[in-house]
Amino acid sequence: MFDGRSWHLFGSVWTTGVDGCAILHAQADSIEGPYVQPEAVILVGVSGPQVAAPGVIHDGALFHMFVQTAFSKFGGTIEHLVSVDGVRFDRADTALTSDPAAGESCIYDPQPAIINGDLYLAFAAATTLGQPELHVCRSSSGTWNGPWERLGPIVRQTDVPFHNKVGCWRYEWGLEGPQLVQLPTGDVLLLGVCFLGDGRVGTRQRVFVAVAESLLGPYRMLGTMLDPGPDQWERGENGHAGAAMVDGRLMVVYQARAGAGKAWSCGVAELVLPPQ
């Protein structure tokens, strides 16, 4: 994200399995990097087995972070924290609590967005662990403090034709990692993470791209953003992308790895959408 002076990259580093994670922060003069001064983010007032996947936005004065407390367990929350420097974040409130009645027994991967002047959180939610779909909520107050009105799912697994099907023997995971970006045309771009139906574990995760005339859809699937390239570090799979309009170009920062068990790295690409 951009604070008016510098680009900031926030990410999760898993240290001890699925229940041990640190959040890192780095800065650059341009979205392409290089990003320097990586440092651990200090979170005050937030705890949980899987505190990770920070979604961050800057309002001109403060950094607002939304972070999950669990992604493979029921009963998690989405926590809202604020910071003046992007390093120390203090808890402001709980944005969302998992709600089985709303189809959100498990909630994670929050990402803030501003669409037509309204404030939204996109997130992954599931009634069955490992089978999330993409949901959204809107701030009723017009501030990042909420309260947040649930608007329900905007993309289900059955909406993504190239995604692995629930119940098939090769099923790996559901949809996650949503981000919403308003395009200059007024349309809404959705980036998300899907898992292809074929291939080995460690080669099936992909960033997918969809577009709609309004935030609630329906979304038209444009396909996956990148096939793994010739570089060794990204031959396996890619996912969890963040996008921004920069000087008229749609730039995307994403993660990729060479295969299962390999280290994740971050790359940057320009996304060129097909003509309408």
N, C-alpha and C positions, 0 to 999 in steps of 0.2 A: 504494500500500500504506500501511497504518497502523502506526505504531510505538508506539501507546499515548498519544501526545500530538498528533501532526500527521499529516496526509496527505501522501504523497510521490508525485510523478509523475516517472517516468523514461521517456525516449524517445530515439529516434534522429533525427538531423538529417543528411540527406545533403548534402554540400558540393561534391563533385567527381565526379559520376557514381556508379556502383554500387560503386566502390572507394574512396570517400572519405566518412567518416562521423564525426560526433561524437555523444557521448551527453550529454544534458542532464538536469538535476535541478531540480525546483521543489517548493515546499511550500505548503500551505494549511491553514486551520483546519477545513475541512469538505471532503468529497469533491467537492462542487459548485464549490469554489473561492471566490474567485479565487486562482490559483496565482501566487506571487510569488518574487522572487529566483532567476530561472532562471540557472543557472550550469553550465559544462562540468564533467563528471565526469572525474576523473583516474584512469586505469587503469594500474596498475603491474604489469608482468610478462606482459602479454598483447599479442599482435600478430597481424595477419592482414589480408587484403585487404578484408574486409567485417565488421569487428568492430562489431556492432550488435545490436538487438532485445533489450535487457536485460530479464530476468525477475528481480524482486527480492522478497525476503521478509525480515521482521524477526523474530528469535527471542527478543526481550526484551533482548538485549545487543548484537547485531551485525546489520548488514544483510548478507544473502547475495545476491550477484548471480550469475546464470548468463547467459552471453553467447555468441553464435555468433562464429566467425571467418570463415565463408563461407556464402553461401546459393545462389549460382549457380555454384559450383565444387565439384569433388569433393575429398575429403581434409580437410575442415574438422573442427573440434572444438567441443565445448561446454566453456567454461572457467568455473570457480567462483572468485569473488573475495569478499573480506569487507571491511567498513568499519565504523568506529565512528560516523561522522558523515554518511554518505550522499553524500559528495563525493569523498574519496580511497578507492579500492578497490585492495587488494593481492591478487594471485593466490594462491589457496590450493592448487588442484590442477586437473587436467583431469578433468571429470566424465565426458565421453564422447568417444570418437574414432570417426570415421566407419568403418563396418564393412560392406563390400559383402555379406558372407555373411549379414548380418542384414537385408538390404534397406535399408541405410542408407549408401549411397555419399555422399550429401549430407545433412547434418543441420544444423538451424537452428531459430530461434524457440523457445528453451527457456522454459518457465514452471513455477516450483515450485508445489506444492500439498500440502496436508495433508488426507488423506481417512481417516476412521476411525482417526486417530492415526498413520498411516503417512505417510512422506515420499515424494513422487513428483516426477518431472519429465515434463511433457508437451512434445512437440517435433514438428516437421515433419521427415520423412525421405523420401528418394527414391532409387530406383535409376536413374532417368532424369531429368536436369536439367529443372526446370519441371513435374514431375509428382509432387509430394510428397503424402504421406498423413499421417495423424496417429498418432503413436506415444506410448508411455509407458514409463517405467522406474521402479523402486522402489529406495530406499536400503536396502541389506542391514544397515547398521549402526544405522539409526534416527537418523542425523545427516545434516546437509547435506554432509558430506565423503564420502558414499558408503561402499563401492563401490556402483555402480548396476546392478541386475539388469534387463536388457531384458525387457519383457513383450510386445513386438510392437505391431502396429498395432491401434488401437481403432476408428478410422473410416477406411474407404477411400473413394476417389472415387465408386465405384459405390453407396455407401450414401447419398449425398446426391442425391436425384432432381432437384433444380433446379440442380445444378452442371453446368458445361459438360463434355462428354464427350471423353475422350481419343480422338484420331483424327479428330474433326470439324474441318472447315476453319476454324471460328471459335474453336478451342480457345485459351485465353489462359494459364492457369496452374492448378496443382493446389490442394489444401487446405493451409492453413498457419495460423499464429497461434493454436494451441490454448491454452485455459485451462480448468482444472477447478475447480469450486467445489462443496463439499458443502452441500446445502440443509438447512434445519431438519427436513425430513421424513426425512432420511437419504439421499435420492436424490442422484445426482451430476449436476450441470449441466455441459455442455460448450459453450463458446463457441469458434468457429473462423471462418476466412475461407474463403469459396468465391467462385466466379466464375460469374455467370449465363450461360446459353447464348445469349442474344440481347443486342443492343445494341452500341454502339461501345466501343472501348478507352477506359477512363476513366469508364465508367458501369456496369461489370459487377461490381465487387468488392462483397461484402456480408458483414456479420457474420451467421453462422447460429447457431442455438440448437438443442441436442439435450439429452435427459435420459435417464438410465438408472438402474436400481435398484442397480447396482454399477459400479465404476470401469471394468471391462473390457467393460461393455456386456452385451447389445446396446443401442445408443442409438436412441431414438425421435426422429426429426427433427421439430422444431416449426416450422421455417421460418426466414426471414430476420428479423433483429431490427427493422430500420428501413428503410422505403423513403425514398429521398432526399426531403428536405423542401422547403418553399418558400424557405427561406433560401438566398441565392446560394452561400454557402460550402459547402453540403452537397448541391447538386443532382446532383452526378455520382455519387459512390460513397462507401461507408464500409467500414471494416474494422478489424482488429487491436484488439480490445476487451479490457479488463480489468474484472472484476466483483468486488463485495464485498457482503456482507450488512451493512447499516447500519441499526440501530434497526428491524429487521424488514423493511426494504425492500431489494430486490435492485438495487443501483446499478451502472451500467456506464459506464465512460469509454472512448471510442472515437475513432478518427480518421476524418475525412471531407474531401472536396475537391469542388470544383465541376466537375471534369473533368480529362482528361489534360493534364499540363503545369501544372496549377494547384497552388497551395500547399496542403499539408495543414494542417488545424487539428484541435484536440481538442474534443469535446463530451461532455456527460454526459446520461444518460437513466435513467429507472427502468424496469426490465424487469418486466412483470406476466405471470406464467406462467398458461396456461389451467388450469382445474380438472382434476384427474386423473379 
